[in-house]
Amino acid sequence: MKKRVTLIFPKRSVYMPVTYRLAKDFNVATNIIRAQIAPNQVGTAVVELSGDIDQLDAAMDWMRSQDISISLASREIVIDEDTCVHCGLCTGVCPTEALSLDPQTFRLNFTRSRCVVCEQCIPTCPVQAISTHL
């Protein structure tokens, strides 16, 4: 099973080898989608956790016991077709290639199943046609 979650680390926890502990102690694989973690600052990370449901639950319980806040990522990317000018700037920052330009029509294609909601495309869009929705 996979769960996409946002983790918020307190200042004292940014030095903890969380992904190592998840793999070693709980057999949970961690795919880091986006992270902003620095010494002596509150850190945030969007990750996809993969593993058995019971192991995922145990891993999340352990993270909570370490004062790491967890919220399930339930947002999705929305593209306003009326506003989009199909410039393709968003395709250059999309790490999963969920956004691409059709080679025939040069129109933007969005493959929702590939999107990990990293939100890198949002600030890139010059006409603000990309946003998130719950």
C-alpha positions as a printed NumPy array, in Angstrom:
array([[  0.   ,   0.   ,   0.   ],
       [  1.114,   3.59 ,  -0.633],
       [  0.338,   6.758,   1.282],
       [  1.372,  10.269,   0.314],
       [  1.927,  12.36 ,   3.443],
       [  3.332,  15.696,   4.512],
       [  5.746,  15.535,   7.433],
       [  6.596,  18.507,   9.641],
       [  9.744,  18.049,  11.702],
       [ 10.436,  20.039,  14.881],
       [ 13.872,  21.689,  15.062],
       [ 15.273,  18.912,  17.247],
       [ 14.203,  16.134,  14.853],
       [ 15.83 ,  17.332,  11.628],
       [ 19.011,  15.443,  12.503],
       [ 17.197,  12.123,  12.998],
       [ 17.698,   9.548,  10.184],
       [ 13.951,   9.108,   9.657],
       [ 14.01 ,   7.425,   6.237],
       [ 16.653,   4.961,   7.466],
       [ 14.571,   4.099,  10.537],
       [ 11.419,   3.654,   8.429],
       [ 13.245,   1.214,   6.139],
       [ 15.152,  -0.679,   8.84 ],
       [ 12.601,  -0.832,  11.665],
       [  9.317,  -0.921,   9.741],
       [ 10.219,  -2.16 ,   6.225],
       [  8.631,   0.99 ,   4.771],
       [ 10.099,   2.51 ,   1.609],
       [ 10.165,   6.31 ,   1.452],
       [ 10.083,   8.253,  -1.805],
       [ 10.917,  11.89 ,  -1.06 ],
       [  8.875,  14.087,  -3.373],
       [  9.823,  17.451,  -1.91 ],
       [ 11.735,  18.442,   1.195],
       [ 12.856,  21.602,   2.911],
       [ 14.948,  20.625,   5.898],
       [ 17.77 ,  22.677,   7.407],
       [ 19.622,  22.646,  10.743],
       [ 17.884,  24.477,  13.602],
       [ 14.711,  25.107,  11.589],
       [ 11.326,  23.432,  11.353],
       [ 11.478,  21.06 ,   8.373],
       [  8.803,  19.898,   5.95 ],
       [  8.758,  17.002,   3.537],
       [  6.214,  15.521,   1.163],
       [  6.862,  11.79 ,   0.894],
       [  5.239,   8.682,  -0.477],
       [  5.41 ,   5.775,   1.952],
       [  5.145,   2.211,   0.618],
       [  4.688,  -0.971,   2.61 ],
       [  2.254,  -3.288,   4.333],
       [ -0.69 ,  -1.4  ,   5.875],
       [  0.175,  -2.525,   9.409],
       [  3.812,  -1.5  ,   8.94 ],
       [  2.745,   1.883,   7.538],
       [  0.508,   2.471,  10.545],
       [  3.276,   1.462,  12.957],
       [  5.767,   3.708,  11.156],
       [  3.395,   6.668,  11.323],
       [  2.752,   6.013,  15.015],
       [  6.517,   5.999,  15.61 ],
       [  6.952,   9.295,  13.737],
       [  4.188,  10.876,  15.818],
       [  5.951,   9.643,  18.976],
       [  9.007,  11.586,  17.757],
       [  6.853,  14.765,  17.51 ],
       [  6.809,  14.624,  13.718],
       [  3.438,  15.92 ,  12.498],
       [  1.819,  13.889,   9.727],
       [ -0.986,  14.905,   7.404],
       [ -2.313,  12.879,   4.519],
       [ -1.866,  14.638,   1.193],
       [ -5.321,  14.691,  -0.343],
       [ -4.877,  17.641,  -2.669],
       [ -4.656,  17.367,  -6.418],
       [ -3.401,  19.597,  -9.202],
       [ -6.046,  21.392, -11.252],
       [ -5.392,  23.083, -14.6  ],
       [ -7.74 ,  25.812, -15.792],
       [ -8.086,  25.014, -19.498],
       [ -9.54 ,  28.462, -20.245],
       [ -6.514,  30.235, -18.759],
       [ -3.716,  27.87 , -19.899],
       [ -1.758,  29.176, -22.908],
       [  0.073,  25.838, -23.446],
       [  3.503,  27.469, -23.159],
       [  5.025,  24.288, -21.696],
       [  7.019,  25.961, -18.917],
       [  5.427,  23.635, -16.362],
       [  6.653,  20.564, -18.237],
       [ 10.263,  21.492, -17.514],
       [  9.821,  21.363, -13.735],
       [  7.535,  18.33 , -13.476],
       [  9.666,  15.534, -11.929],
       [  7.278,  12.736, -12.928],
       [  6.464,  13.957, -16.45 ],
       [  2.777,  14.172, -15.547],
       [  2.764,  17.38 , -17.578],
       [  3.83 ,  17.159, -21.212],
       [  3.218,  18.882, -24.521],
       [  1.566,  16.923, -27.311],
       [  4.167,  16.809, -30.133],
       [  1.455,  17.139, -32.784],
       [ -0.756,  19.907, -31.383],
       [  1.631,  21.513, -28.844],
       [ -1.175,  21.476, -26.295],
       [ -0.578,  20.62 , -22.645],
       [ -1.375,  17.063, -21.538],
       [ -1.866,  16.247, -17.867],
       [ -1.581,  12.609, -16.772],
       [ -3.148,  12.761, -13.313],
       [ -2.037,   9.233, -12.357],
       [  1.628,  10.274, -12.645],
       [  1.212,  13.457, -10.586],
       [  2.663,  13.405,  -7.063],
       [  1.356,  16.884,  -6.189],
       [  4.828,  18.291,  -5.601],
       [  3.399,  21.669,  -6.659],
       [  6.546,  22.721,  -8.523],
       [  4.418,  23.59 , -11.562],
       [  2.278,  26.156,  -9.727],
       [  4.814,  28.995,  -9.364],
       [  6.19 ,  28.229, -12.834],
       [  2.936,  28.954, -14.667],
       [  3.094,  32.538, -16.004],
       [ -0.703,  32.869, -16.271],
       [ -1.527,  31.129, -12.967],
       [ -3.58 ,  28.398, -14.684],
       [ -2.358,  25.704, -12.269],
       [ -3.575,  25.362,  -8.69 ],
       [ -4.386,  22.744,  -6.071],
       [ -7.796,  21.538,  -4.996],
       [ -8.868,  19.358,  -2.07 ]])
